[in-house]
Amino acid sequence: MVHARSRTASGDRRRTPVWAGVPVVALLALALQGCQQPAAGGAGDRPSATAPTAPGAPGAPGAEGSSAASPARPSASPTAGVADGTAADDPCALVTQAEAERLAGTALTVGKDLAGTCTYTAPESGPTAQVEIFAGDSGKSYYDAERGIGHEMRPLDGIGDEAWLEDGSVFLRVSEQWVAIRLVRNAEPSRFDKPLEELARTVAGRL
């Protein structure tokens, strides 16, 4: 380092650093530059935050290949069994209470399901009325019995694979499924021919 020589009053020579004459402003500038250097392990060494992954993108929760479980699928329709050919399992699902009441023209109690049949009956305070639905083997047996004793039956077009109407009853078949609907009322049977036909058409659409 280059030194300037100065002389004291005693005559001794002393060496003084050259930057003793550097302006104070320049020294302050150097000090500030040193303070602005990032410290080791500080914020400058930290990785930047990762942006959240959009739903459905690879690695996002619920995306294919991720560990998140997929949403549960809706369960099957409660009437799927009728369409699958198991009408005998729930004959009351083929004709609702409201439909049975519309056919009988009076209020009926809740249907009772027993051995492939569903029966709606009038309350004790009401008129004599009953609607019976025979499904599966019981429906076919009822049809065969009515044929066997020679009851007159009239064919109905456009209902299932075949359909037949007699006084107070209607029979229909869709594939191998047979259904018979019987109405008991103290009234002229022909009065209920049209309601029976309409109900048979509705039931056929459920098989």
C-alpha positions in Angstrom: 0.0 0.0 0.0 1.3 3.5 -0.9 1.8 5.7 2.1 2.2 9.5 2.3 4.8 10.9 4.6 3.9 13.5 7.2 6.1 15.1 9.8 5.1 15.8 13.4 6.2 18.7 15.4 8.8 16.5 17.1 10.3 15.7 13.8 9.3 11.9 13.7 8.1 10.5 10.5 4.7 8.6 10.6 2.9 6.7 7.9 -0.7 7.5 7.3 -3.1 5.3 5.0 -3.8 6.9 1.6 -7.6 6.5 2.0 -7.6 8.8 4.9 -8.3 11.5 2.4 -11.2 9.7 0.7 -14.4 11.5 1.1 -16.8 10.2 3.8 -19.6 9.9 1.2 -17.6 7.4 -0.8 -17.0 5.2 2.3 -20.7 5.2 3.2 -21.6 4.1 -0.3 -19.2 1.1 0.0 -20.7 0.1 3.3 -24.2 0.2 1.9 -23.3 -2.1 -1.0 -21.9 -4.6 1.5 -25.2 -4.6 3.4 -27.2 -5.4 0.3 -25.5 -8.8 -0.3 -27.8 -11.7 0.6 -26.8 -13.7 3.7 -26.1 -17.4 3.2 -29.3 -19.5 3.8 -31.5 -16.3 3.6 -34.6 -15.6 1.6 -32.6 -15.5 -1.6 -31.7 -19.3 -1.2 -35.3 -20.4 -0.6 -37.3 -21.9 -3.5 -40.3 -20.0 -4.7 -43.8 -21.1 -3.6 -45.5 -23.6 -6.0 -48.8 -22.4 -7.4 -51.8 -24.7 -6.6 -52.5 -27.3 -9.2 -55.8 -26.8 -11.0 -58.5 -29.5 -10.4 -58.3 -32.3 -12.9 -54.6 -31.6 -13.8 -52.0 -34.4 -13.2 -51.2 -34.5 -9.5 -54.3 -32.6 -8.5 -56.5 -34.2 -5.8 -59.0 -36.6 -7.4 -57.1 -36.6 -10.7 -56.4 -39.9 -12.5 -53.5 -41.7 -10.9 -53.7 -39.8 -7.6 -54.4 -41.4 -4.3 -57.6 -39.5 -3.7 -60.8 -41.6 -3.9 -63.1 -40.9 -6.8 -66.7 -39.6 -5.9 -69.2 -42.3 -5.2 -71.5 -43.1 -8.1 -75.3 -42.8 -7.7 -77.0 -46.0 -6.8 -79.3 -47.8 -9.2 -82.9 -46.8 -9.6 -85.3 -48.5 -7.1 -87.5 -49.6 -10.0 -84.6 -51.3 -11.8 -85.7 -54.7 -10.6 -89.0 -54.4 -12.5 -87.3 -53.6 -15.7 -84.8 -56.4 -15.1 -87.6 -59.0 -15.2 -88.2 -59.5 -11.5 -91.7 -58.1 -11.3 -92.9 -60.9 -9.0 -90.5 -59.6 -6.3 -92.5 -56.4 -5.9 -96.0 -56.6 -7.5 -97.0 -53.5 -5.5 -94.4 -51.5 -7.6 -96.3 -52.3 -10.8 -99.6 -50.7 -9.6 -99.4 -47.9 -7.1 -102.1 -47.2 -4.5 -103.2 -44.0 -6.4 -103.6 -46.0 -9.6 -105.5 -48.7 -7.8 -107.9 -46.1 -6.3 -108.4 -44.5 -9.7 -109.3 -47.9 -11.2 -111.7 -48.7 -8.3 -113.2 -45.2 -8.1 -112.8 -45.2 -4.3 -110.2 -44.9 -1.5 -108.2 -48.1 -0.8 -105.8 -49.1 2.0 -102.0 -49.6 1.5 -101.2 -52.6 -0.7 -100.3 -55.9 0.9 -97.6 -58.0 -0.8 -98.0 -61.7 -0.4 -96.5 -64.6 -2.5 -96.4 -62.7 -5.9 -99.6 -60.8 -5.4 -100.5 -57.3 -4.2 -103.9 -56.5 -2.8 -105.5 -53.1 -2.2 -108.8 -53.2 -0.3 -111.3 -50.6 0.7 -111.6 -49.5 4.3 -114.4 -51.0 6.4 -116.3 -47.6 6.2 -116.2 -47.6 2.4 -117.9 -49.5 -0.4 -116.9 -53.0 -1.3 -113.8 -52.7 -3.5 -110.6 -54.6 -4.1 -107.8 -54.5 -6.6 -105.4 -57.5 -6.9 -102.2 -57.6 -9.0 -100.8 -61.0 -9.8 -97.2 -61.0 -11.1 -94.9 -63.7 -12.4 -96.0 -67.3 -11.9 -99.2 -66.2 -10.1 -100.1 -64.0 -13.1 -99.7 -66.8 -15.6 -101.6 -69.2 -13.4 -104.5 -66.9 -13.1 -104.6 -66.4 -16.9 -104.4 -70.1 -17.5 -107.3 -70.8 -15.0 -109.5 -68.2 -16.7 -108.8 -69.7 -20.1 -109.4 -73.2 -18.7 -112.9 -72.4 -17.5 -113.8 -70.8 -20.9 -114.2 -67.2 -19.9 -114.6 -64.9 -22.8 -111.4 -62.8 -23.4 -110.9 -59.9 -25.9 -107.5 -59.1 -27.2 -106.0 -55.7 -26.6 -103.7 -54.3 -29.3 -100.4 -52.4 -28.6 -100.0 -53.6 -25.0 -96.8 -55.6 -24.4 -96.4 -58.8 -26.4 -100.0 -59.8 -25.8 -102.9 -58.6 -23.6 -106.4 -59.8 -22.9 -109.5 -58.3 -21.3 -112.4 -60.0 -19.6 -115.1 -58.7 -17.3 -113.3 -57.3 -14.2 -109.8 -58.5 -15.2 -107.0 -57.8 -17.6 -103.9 -59.9 -18.5 -100.7 -58.9 -20.2 -97.4 -60.4 -21.1 -94.0 -58.7 -21.8 -91.3 -61.2 -22.8 -91.7 -64.0 -20.2 -93.3 -61.8 -17.5 -97.1 -62.2 -17.0 -99.2 -59.8 -15.0 -102.9 -60.0 -14.2 -105.0 -57.2 -12.6 -108.4 -58.1 -11.1 -111.0 -55.6 -9.9 -113.8 -56.5 -7.5 -116.7 -53.9 -7.4 -120.4 -54.0 -7.0 -121.0 -52.4 -10.4 -121.5 -53.2 -14.0 -118.2 -54.8 -15.2 -118.2 -53.1 -18.6 -117.9 -49.7 -16.8 -114.3 -50.6 -15.9 -113.1 -51.9 -19.3 -111.4 -48.7 -20.3 -109.7 -48.1 -16.9 -108.4 -51.6 -16.9 -107.0 -51.2 -20.4 -105.3 -48.0 -19.6 -103.8 -49.4 -16.4 -102.5 -52.5 -18.3 -100.8 -50.2 -20.8 -99.1 -48.3 -17.9 -97.9 -51.6 -16.3 -96.6 -52.9 -19.6 -94.3 -49.8 -19.8 -92.8 -50.8 -16.4 -91.8 -54.3 -17.4 
